[in-house]
Amino acid sequence: MRRLLVIDDHDEIRDNISEILTLAGYQVFNAPNGKRGVEVALKENPELVICDIMMPELDGYGVLHLLRKNEATKDTPFIFLTAKTERADFRKGMEMGADDYITKPFEDIELLNAIEMRLKKYDILQGRYPEDEKGASHLIADLNASGMLRLDPSTAETQELGKKMFLYQESKRPKSLYLLKSGKIKAYRINEDGKEYITNLYAPGDYIGYLPLLESKSYEDSAVVLEDAELAVFPKDEFLDALYNDIQVASKFIHLIARNVQDKEERLLSLAYGSLRKRVAKGLIDIQSKFTAAHPAAASGTNSAANSNPDTSGLSISREDIAQYVGTATESLIRTLSDFKNEKLIDIKDGKIRIIDLPKLQNLLF
């Protein structure tokens, strides 16, 4: 049962709200003024606070300020109740960190809808997502499913690209966010020696191109299709408006992709200093994770953990692309794969690589 706190100095309004919420299945605490409301919040740790603005002893702004300063309640969803004559002041509360406001008098359904939406947002932002691009894709999909982001793949423009066609090229300015609905795409750069280095691999459910959009800079790599691809296309302004409309959502998203940037830097160091066997082992594990783990559906999302079982169908990716991903010559990769096969770490059938002993392959990394 979700725990809510109602703070209002008008007994009739407070009791009416508490009754509505109780009938809706919530456990309700209440307080007759701001000072008492803070005390109850710190003691009961509610999952959402509904608070009047104009109150004796401590007004709603003071309540919000104190709760946002406390570690236990700093992220608790907060909804202001405001009289129509105070509506011009609601921006102050939003700038202080309130999540929503409701103008008195209000309909019961308006209050219940606002609470449901804010609890959904709280659950999503508190969810545990992988700190990488996969986690960012899950977050966008979950926000879409909840209605908090309006990037609907079913109504977005669709782009179809055949094998070896470019989605974008290095140094070009980004104009769109892409959702890969089907197919496979690789992103790569050409180093000073003219060799190709794969920077990322994308599978269905992945969002592509948000980092240069957020940084307002040109693409630093190129993206080309490995298997015929279908993509949903979201205009740049549509994505940025949806994201920055809510600072908490933007902060969560940026936190996830910041980890992804760190992972890329670590992989560059691995390419420079790691042994070939370790690099190939990590590359195979990475590619299996990219192309066989569960991804959010194109039109809905989930933050459930990816399937960790090895894929029985094998990895359908060329030896050249694997070599470029791990930063080695194709001939060196083939020799290493042959060793792994002899050691019964992998199996190769019809050109597809299948990991048959994931724990031992993982142990090579240490």
ABEGO torsion letter per residue (X at the ends): XBBBBBBBABAAAAAAAAAAAAAAGBBBBBBABAAAAAAAAAAAGBABBBBBABBBGBBAAAAAAAAAABAAAAABBBBBBBBAAAAAAAAAAAAAGBABBBBOBBBAAAAAAAAAAAAAAAAAAABBBBBBAAAAAAAAAAAAAAGABBBBAAABBBBBBBBGBBABBBGBBBABBBBBABEBBBBBBBBAAGBBBBABBBBBGBBBGAAAAAAGBBBABBBBBABBBBBBBBBAAAAAAAAAABAAAAAAAAAAAAAAAAAAAAAAAAAAABBAAAAAAAAAAAAAAAAABBBBBAABBBABBBBABBBAAEBBBBAAAAAAAAGBBAAAAAAAAAAAAAAGABBBBGGBBBBABAAAAAAAAX
